[in-house]
């Protein structure tokens, strides 16, 4: 088979953007399409995911591509906290709920909290709106019993697209274990609330992310031009698809996946350190392993601190000015998530609050990079994450972020991805080739440790300020940082 006759289709569906990529047999992207995602209003009045619009777009793109007939494999990865209910005759029982939807019903929310399994069982903290997907099911069952009665099956979002292509339904560990409160990862079973309410019985059978579901079904083949022989794989949660790239190579590393969120995923860390009040949780890898995780909305915080300045303006000179003038950014500058959610962000110069716009554009960009690196180091410390760490995503291009982080961690601890393909899409492609031991991918590159005079004194002061913000949260980190030479 020629290389151009062995293509893999990857559906990479994020919350705000969807991509359709085709990879050749060597793992290079040969075609890519993208579109913005937007929510829709369901017939029942709530905010829903626009699956019909996405399906139409995918069909049109595939039907218009000369490469579609050469696809031999297809796989999807999607954002978490999304589930699809199947009804009769290939129809949806109800539109999938957008996880940002919240009807503000405090009575129902409190009722759910009184019934759900505790954090020790699910390792999924209470999160806002519908980010705990179990709350979505609880809401639908109580508010729309007629729609719930039409539910014949439940699918995690990645597996919905696998079903859309193949007609075969499955569930998968990384999707069920993504802060859903539907899964007890240590016991590898559904949560008690999912069993009591009958949700567990409605989920499709479990299958590993890399398994083949079936070939593309006839009507989808005819509509898209995908060959009827194209094999559809189960698929995975997007962050875990990214992590799968590391797991496949056998590396024991901590992944720092960056973008709108900075997500620290630490396979091998001890789950006992997880603090549900600090946006710390356990993901479940595609292999079923517990993955202690911490996160903050790094991309949004970087943008807020830059205040219109380009992040590319961050420089060593700008950083040196901040360290000399004792300028600190204290969390947080994004509306949700992270260990300090709810705290109002502040910029201080020598202990006095200032408007960030009083700083030059270079200083603002440098401060944003410094702050994000400090908070990343803090989360790594909180997780007691195994080293080295691999940085993937947009922050892997931010030299000041990398320099600060490498200086705050032990020598040789920070590596950066060199793969030209984004981690989620690369991991999805790799899952469709999981049993091919000959797959060779670009390895991470170590970051040379820079000498940044004054950084450690500055960081100790920053940790002192964090402790004033929250007396208990930063104490251990202060002790460890103070022990550094």
For each residue, the residues with C-beta under 8 A, 3 or more apart:
1: 5 6
2: 5 6
3: 6 24 25 26
4: 7 24 30 67 70
5: 1 2 70 72
6: 1 2 3 24 25 70 72
7: 4 22 23 24 25 30 67 70 71 72 73
8: 22 23 71 72 73 74 75 429 432 433
9: 20 21 22 62 68 71 73 74 75 226 230
10: 19 20 21 22 23 74 75 76 77 425 428 429 432
11: 18 19 20 58 74 75 76 77 78 161 235 428
12: 18 19 20 21 76 77 238 422 424 425 428
13: 18 19 37 54 76 77 78 79 157 158 161 238
14: 17 18 19 37 78 79 238 424
15: 37 79
16: 36 37 260
17: 14 34 35 36 37
18: 11 12 13 14 34 35 36 37 54 57
19: 10 11 12 13 14 32 33 34 425
20: 9 10 11 12 32 33 34 58 61 62
21: 9 10 12 29 31 32 33 425 429
22: 7 8 9 10 29 30 31 32 65 67 71
23: 7 8 10 27 28 29 30 429
24: 3 4 6 7 27 28 30
25: 3 6 7
26: 3
27: 23 24 421 426 429 430 439 441
28: 23 24
29: 21 22 23 32 421 425
30: 4 7 22 23 24 67
31: 21 22 65 67
32: 19 20 21 22 29
33: 19 20 21 61
34: 17 18 19 20
35: 17 18 57
36: 16 17 18
37: 13 14 15 16 17 18 49 50 54
38: 50 53
39: 47 48 49 50 98 100
40: 47 48 49 50 52 53 95
41: 45 46 47 48
42: 45 46 47 48 94 95 97
43: 95
44: 94 95 144 147
45: 41 42
46: 41 42 95 97 98 101 103
47: 39 40 41 42 97 98 100 101
48: 39 40 41 42 95 96 97 98 101
49: 37 39 40 82 95 96 97 98 157
50: 37 38 39 40 53 54
51: 54 55 84 92 95 96 160
52: 40 55 56
53: 38 40 50 56 57
54: 13 18 37 50 51 57 58
55: 51 52 58 59 164
56: 52 53 59 60
57: 18 35 53 54 60 61
58: 11 20 54 55 61 62 224
59: 55 56 62 63 223 224
60: 56 57 63 64
61: 20 33 57 58 64 65
62: 9 20 58 59 65 68 224 225 226
63: 59 60 68 223 224 225
64: 60 61
65: 22 31 61 62 68 225
66: 69
67: 4 7 22 30 31 70 71
68: 9 62 63 65 71 224 225 226
69: 66 225 226 227
70: 4 5 6 7 67 227
71: 7 8 9 22 67 68 74 226 227 230
72: 5 6 7 8 227 229 230 231
73: 7 8 9 230 231 232 233 432 433
74: 8 9 10 11 71 165 216 226 230 231 232 233 432
75: 8 9 10 11 162 232 233 234 235 428 429 431 432
76: 10 11 12 13 158 159 161 162 165 235 428
77: 10 11 12 13 158 235 236 237 238 241 424 425 427 428
78: 11 13 14 82 157 158 161 235 237 238
79: 13 14 15 82 157 237 238
80: 133 157 175 178 179 180 237 238 239
81: 99 130 131 132 133 136 178 179 180
82: 49 78 79 96 97 99 133 156 157
83: 96 97 133 136 137 154 155 156 157
84: 51 92 96 154 155 156 157 160
85: 92 93 94 96 140 147 150 151 153 154 155 202
86: 90 91 92 93 151 152 153 154 155 163 169
87: 91 92 93 94 150 151 152
88: 91 150 152
89:
90: 86
91: 86 87 88
92: 51 84 85 86 87 95 96
93: 85 86 87 147 148 150 151 152
94: 42 44 85 87 140 144 147 148 150 151
95: 40 42 43 44 46 48 49 51 92
96: 48 49 51 82 83 84 85 92 157 160
97: 42 46 47 48 49 82 83 101 130 136 139 140
98: 39 46 47 48 49 101 130
99: 81 82 129 130 131 133 136
100: 39 47 129 130
101: 46 47 48 97 98 129 130
102: 128 129 130
103: 46 139 143
104:
105: 108 109 139
106: 109 110
107: 110 111
108: 105 111 112 138 139 142 143
109: 105 106 112 113 135
110: 106 107 113 114
111: 107 108 114 115 138 142
112: 108 109 115 116 134 135 138 139
113: 109 110 116 126
114: 110 111
115: 111 112 138 193 196
116: 112 113 122 132 134 135 181 191 193
117: 121 122 181 184 191 192 193
118: 121 122
119: 122 123 124 125 276
120: 123
121: 117 118 184 186 191 192
122: 116 117 118 119 180 181 182 183 184 185 191
123: 119 120 185 186 271 274 281 282 290
124: 119 127 132 179 180 181 183 281 282
125: 119 179 276 277 279 280 281
126: 113 132 276
127: 124 131 132 179
128: 102 131 336
129: 99 100 101 102
130: 81 97 98 99 100 101 102 133 135 136 139
131: 81 99 127 128 179
132: 81 116 124 126 127 135 136 179 180 181
133: 80 81 82 83 99 130 136 137 178 180 181 182
134: 112 116 137 138 180 181 182 191 193 194 199
135: 109 112 116 130 132 138 139 181
136: 81 83 97 99 130 132 133 139 140
137: 83 133 134 140 141 154 182 194 197 199
138: 108 111 112 115 134 135 141 142 193 197
139: 97 103 105 108 112 130 135 136 142 143
140: 85 94 97 136 137 143 144 147 148
141: 137 138 144 145 148 197
142: 108 111 138 139 145
143: 103 108 139 140
144: 44 94 140 141 147 148
145: 141 142 148 149
146: 149 150
147: 44 85 93 94 140 144 150 151
148: 93 94 140 141 144 145 151
149: 145 146
150: 85 87 88 93 94 146 147
151: 85 86 87 93 94 147 148 154 202
152: 86 87 88 93 202
153: 85 86 169 202 203 204
154: 83 84 85 86 137 151 171 199 202 203 204
155: 83 84 85 86 159 160 163 169 170 171 203 204
156: 82 83 84 159 160 171 172 175 176 237
157: 13 49 78 79 80 82 83 84 96 160 161 175
158: 13 76 77 78 161 162 172 175 234 235 236 237
159: 76 155 156 162 163 169 170 171 172 175 204 234 235
160: 51 84 96 155 156 157 163 164
161: 11 13 76 78 157 158 164 165 235
162: 75 76 158 159 165 166 168 170 213 232 233 234 235
163: 86 155 159 160 166 167 168 169 170 204 213
164: 55 160 161 220
165: 74 76 161 162 216 217 220 226 232
166: 162 163 213 214 215 216 217 220 232
167: 163 214 217 220
168: 162 163 213 214 232
169: 86 153 155 159 163 204 205
170: 155 159 162 163 204 205 206 207 211 213 234
171: 154 155 156 159 175 176 203 204 205 206 207
172: 156 158 159 175 176 206 207 208 209 234 235 236 237 286
173: 176 177 183 206 208 209 284 285 286 287 288
174: 177 178 209 236 237 240 241 283 284 285 286
175: 80 156 157 158 159 171 172 178 236 237
176: 156 171 172 173 180 182 183 190 203 284
177: 173 174 180 183 185 237 282 283 284
178: 80 81 133 174 175 237 239 240 283 284
179: 80 81 124 125 127 131 132 281 283
180: 80 81 122 124 132 133 134 176 177 183
181: 116 117 122 124 132 133 134 135 191 193
182: 122 133 134 137 176 190 191 194 199 200
183: 122 124 173 176 177 180 189 190 191 194 284
184: 117 121 122 187 188 189 190 191 192
185: 122 123 177 188 282 284 288 290
186: 121 123 290
187: 184
188: 184 185 288
189: 183 184
190: 176 182 183 184 194 195 199 200 203
191: 116 117 121 122 134 181 182 183 184 194 195
192: 117 121 184 195 196
193: 115 116 117 134 138 181 196 197 199
194: 134 137 182 183 190 191 197 199 200
195: 190 191 192 198 199 200
196: 115 192 193
197: 137 138 141 193 194
198: 195 201 202
199: 134 137 154 182 190 193 194 195 202 203
200: 182 190 194 195 203
201: 198
202: 85 151 152 153 154 198 199
203: 153 154 155 171 176 190 199 200
204: 153 154 155 159 163 169 170 171
205: 169 170 171
206: 170 171 172 173
207: 170 171 172 211 213 234
208: 172 173 211 234 286 287
209: 172 173 174 233 234 235 236 240 241 244 286 431 434
210: 233 234 286 431 432 434 435
211: 170 207 208 233 234
212: 231 232 233 234
213: 162 163 166 168 170 207 232 233 234
214: 166 167 168 217 231 232
215: 166 228 229 230 231 232
216: 74 165 166 220 221 224 226 227 228 229 230 232
217: 165 166 167 214 220 221
218: 221 222 228
219: 222 223
220: 164 165 166 167 216 217 223 224 226
221: 216 217 218 224 225 226 227 228 230
222: 218 219
223: 59 63 219 220
224: 58 59 62 63 68 216 220 221
225: 62 63 65 68 69 221
226: 9 62 68 69 71 74 165 216 220 221 230
227: 69 70 71 72 216 221 230
228: 215 216 218 221
229: 72 215 216
230: 9 71 72 73 74 215 216 221 226 227
231: 72 73 74 212 214 215
232: 73 74 75 162 165 166 168 212 213 214 215 216
233: 73 74 75 162 209 210 211 212 213 431 432
234: 75 158 159 162 170 172 207 208 209 210 211 212 213
235: 11 75 76 77 78 158 159 161 162 172 209 428 431
236: 77 158 172 174 175 209 240 241 244 286 427 428 431
237: 77 78 79 80 156 158 172 174 175 177 178 240 241 283
238: 12 13 14 77 78 79 80 241 242 424
239: 80 178 242 243 257 263 265 283 424
240: 174 178 209 236 237 243 244 283 284 285 286 291 427
241: 77 174 209 236 237 238 244 245 286 423 424 427 428 431
242: 238 239 245 255 257 392 423 424 426 427
243: 239 240 246 247 255 257 265 267 283 285 286 291 427
244: 209 236 240 241 247 248 285 286 427 430 431
245: 241 242 248 249 419 423 426 427 430 441
246: 243 249 251 253 255 267 390
247: 243 244 250 251 267 285 286 287
248: 244 245 430 434 439
249: 245 246 441
250: 247
251: 246 247 390
252: 267 268 386
253: 246 386 387 388 389 390 415 444
254: 264 265 266 267 269 380 383 385 386 387 388 389 390
255: 242 243 246 263 264 265 266 389 390 392 423
256: 262 263 264 265 376 380 389 390 391 392 395
257: 239 242 243 261 262 263 265 392 393 423
258: 261 262 263 298 299 391 392 393 394 395 396
259: 262 298 299 393 394
260: 16 297 298 299 300
261: 257 258 295 296 297 298 299 337
262: 256 257 258 259 295 296 297 298 299 372 375 376 379 395
263: 239 255 256 257 258 293 294 295
264: 254 255 256 293 294 295 376 379 380 383 385 389
265: 239 243 254 255 256 257 283 291 292 293
266: 254 255 269 291 292 293 380 383 385 386
267: 243 246 247 252 254 285 289 291 386
268: 252 386
269: 254 266 273 292 383 384 385 386
270: 273 292 384
271: 123 274 282 290 292
272:
273: 269 270 280 292 382 383 384
274: 123 271 280 281 282 292
275: 278 280 339 382
276: 119 125 126 280 281
277: 125
278: 275 294 339 382 473
279: 125 294 295 296 337 338 339 341
280: 125 273 274 275 276 292 293 294 339 382 383
281: 123 124 125 179 274 276 293
282: 123 124 177 185 271 274 290 291 292 293
283: 174 177 178 179 237 239 240 243 265 290 291 293
284: 173 174 176 177 178 183 185 240 288 289 290 291
285: 173 174 240 243 244 247 267 288 289 290 291
286: 172 173 174 208 209 210 236 240 241 243 244 247 431
287: 173 208 247
288: 173 185 188 284 285
289: 267 284 285
290: 123 185 186 271 282 283 284 285
291: 240 243 265 266 267 282 283 284 285
292: 265 266 269 270 271 273 274 280 282 383 385
293: 263 264 265 266 280 281 282 283 383
294: 263 264 278 279 280 339 379 382 383
295: 261 262 263 264 279 337 338 379
296: 261 262 279 301 331 332 334 337 338 339 340 375 379
297: 260 261 262 300 301 332 334 335 336 337 338
298: 258 259 260 261 262 301 302 372 375 376 395
299: 258 259 260 261 262 302 303 394
300: 260 297 303 304 333 334 335
301: 296 297 298 304 305 331 332 333 334 345 368 371 372 375
302: 298 299 305 306 311 368 369 372
303: 299 300 306 311 368
304: 300 301 307 333 334 345
305: 301 302 329 333 345 347 356 364 367 368 371
306: 302 303 309 310 311 361 364 365 368
307: 304 356 357 364
308: 361
309: 306 313 361 362 364 365
310: 306 313 361 365
311: 302 303 306 314 365 368 369 398
312: 365
313: 309 310 318 361 362 364 365 366
314: 311 318 319 362 365 366 368 369 398 399 400 401
315: 318 319 362 365 366 400
316: 319 320 400 403 450
317: 320 321 362
318: 313 314 315 321 322 360 362 363 365 366 367 400
319: 314 315 316 322 323 366 369 370 400 403 404 452
320: 316 317 323 324 453 454
321: 317 318 324 325 327 363 366
322: 318 319 325 327 363 366 367 370 458
323: 319 320 326 327 452 453 454 455 458
324: 320 321 454
325: 321 322 349 350
326: 323 348 349 350 351 458 461
327: 321 322 323 347 348 349 359 363 367
328: 347 348 458 461 462 465
329: 305 333 345 346 347 348 356 367 368 370 371
330: 343 345 346 347 348 462 465 466 469
331: 296 301 338 339 340 343 345 375 466 469
332: 296 297 301 338 340 341 343 345
333: 300 301 304 305 329 345
334: 296 297 300 301 304 337 338
335: 297 300
336: 128 297 341
337: 261 279 295 296 297 334 341
338: 279 295 296 297 331 332 334 341 375
339: 275 278 279 280 294 296 331 375 378 379 382 473
340: 296 331 332 343 466 469 470 473
341: 279 332 336 337 338
342:
343: 330 331 332 340 469 470
344:
345: 301 304 305 329 330 331 332 333
346: 329 330 353
347: 305 327 328 329 330 353 354 355 356 359 367
348: 326 327 328 329 330 351 352 353 354 465
349: 325 326 327 352 354
350: 325 326
351: 326 348
352: 348 349
353: 346 347 348
354: 347 348 349 358 359
355: 347 358
356: 305 307 329 347 359 364 367
357: 307 364
358: 354 355
359: 327 347 354 356 363 364 367
360: 318 363 364
361: 306 308 309 310 313 364 365
362: 309 313 314 315 317 318 365 366
363: 318 321 322 327 359 360 366 367
364: 305 306 307 309 313 356 357 359 360 361 367 368
365: 306 309 310 311 312 313 314 315 318 361 362 368 369 400
366: 313 314 315 318 319 321 322 362 363 369 370 400
367: 305 318 322 327 329 347 356 359 363 364 370 371
368: 301 302 303 305 306 311 314 329 364 365 371 372
369: 302 311 314 319 365 366 372 373 398 400 401 404
370: 319 322 329 366 367 373 374 400 404
371: 301 305 329 367 368 374 375
372: 262 298 301 302 368 369 375 376 395 401
373: 369 370 376 377 400 401 402 404 405 408
374: 370 371 377 378 404 408 459 462
375: 262 296 298 301 331 338 339 371 372 378 379
376: 256 262 264 298 372 373 379 380 401 405
377: 373 374 380 381 405 408 409 459
378: 339 374 375 381 382 463 466 474 477
379: 262 264 294 295 296 339 375 376 382 383 385
380: 254 256 264 266 376 377 383 385 389 409
381: 377 378 384 385 476 477 480
382: 273 275 278 280 294 339 378 379 477
383: 254 264 266 269 273 280 292 293 294 379 380
384: 269 270 273 381
385: 254 264 266 269 292 379 380 381 389
386: 252 253 254 266 267 268 269
387: 253 254 409 410 413
388: 253 254 412 413 414 415 446
389: 253 254 255 256 264 380 385 405 409 413 414 415
390: 246 251 253 254 255 256 415 416 417 444
391: 256 258 395 396 402 405 414 415 416 417
392: 242 255 256 257 258 396 416 417 423
393: 257 258 259 396 417 422 423
394: 258 259 299 397 398
395: 256 258 262 298 372 391 398 401 402
396: 258 391 392 393 402 416 417
397: 394
398: 311 314 369 394 395 401 402
399: 314 402 403
400: 314 315 316 318 319 365 366 369 370 373 403 404
401: 314 369 372 373 376 395 398 404 405
402: 373 391 395 396 398 399 405 406 414 416 447
403: 316 319 399 400 406 407 447 450 452
404: 319 369 370 373 374 400 401 407 408 452 455
405: 373 376 377 389 391 401 402 408 409 414
406: 402 403 409 413 414 447 448 449 450
407: 403 404 449 450 451 452 455 456
408: 373 374 377 404 405 455 456 459
409: 377 380 387 389 405 406 413 414
410: 387 413
411: 449
412: 388 446 449
413: 387 388 389 406 409 410
414: 388 389 391 402 405 406 409 446 447
415: 253 388 389 390 391 444 445 446 447
416: 390 391 392 396 402 444 445 447
417: 390 391 392 393 396 423 442 444
418: 442 443 444 445
419: 245 423 426 441 442
420: 442
421: 27 29 425 426 429
422: 12 393 425 426
423: 241 242 245 255 257 392 393 417 419 426 427
424: 12 14 77 238 239 241 242 427 428
425: 10 12 19 21 29 77 421 422 428 429
426: 27 242 245 419 421 422 423 429 430 441
427: 77 236 240 241 242 243 244 245 423 424 430 431
428: 10 11 12 75 76 77 235 236 241 424 425 431 432
429: 8 10 21 23 27 75 421 425 426 432 433
430: 27 244 245 248 426 427 433 434 439 441
431: 75 209 210 233 235 236 241 244 286 427 428 434
432: 8 10 73 74 75 210 233 428 429
433: 8 73 429 430 436 439
434: 209 210 248 430 431
435: 210
436: 433 439
437:
438:
439: 27 248 430 433 436
440:
441: 27 245 249 419 426 430
442: 417 418 419 420
443: 418
444: 253 390 415 416 417 418
445: 415 416 418
446: 388 412 414 415
447: 402 403 406 414 415 416
448: 406
449: 406 407 411 412
450: 316 403 406 407
451: 407
452: 319 323 403 404 407 455
453: 320 323
454: 320 323 324 457 458
455: 323 404 407 408 452 458 459
456: 407 408 459 460 481 484
457: 454 460 461
458: 322 323 326 328 454 455 461 462
459: 374 377 408 455 456 462 463 481
460: 456 457 463 464 478 481 482
461: 326 328 457 458 464 465
462: 328 330 374 458 459 465 466
463: 378 459 460 466 467 474 477 478 481
464: 460 461 467 468 474 478
465: 328 330 348 461 462 468 469
466: 330 331 340 378 462 463 469 470 473 474 477
467: 463 464 470 471 473 474 475 478
468: 464 465 471
469: 330 331 340 343 465 466 473 474
470: 340 343 466 467 473 474
471: 467 468 475
472: 475
473: 278 339 340 466 467 469 470
474: 378 463 464 466 467 469 470 477 478
475: 467 471 472 478 479
476: 381 479 480
477: 378 381 382 463 466 474 480 481
478: 460 463 464 467 474 475 481 482
479: 475 476 482 483
480: 381 476 477 483 484
481: 456 459 460 463 477 478 484
482: 460 478 479
483: 479 480
484: 456 480 481
485:
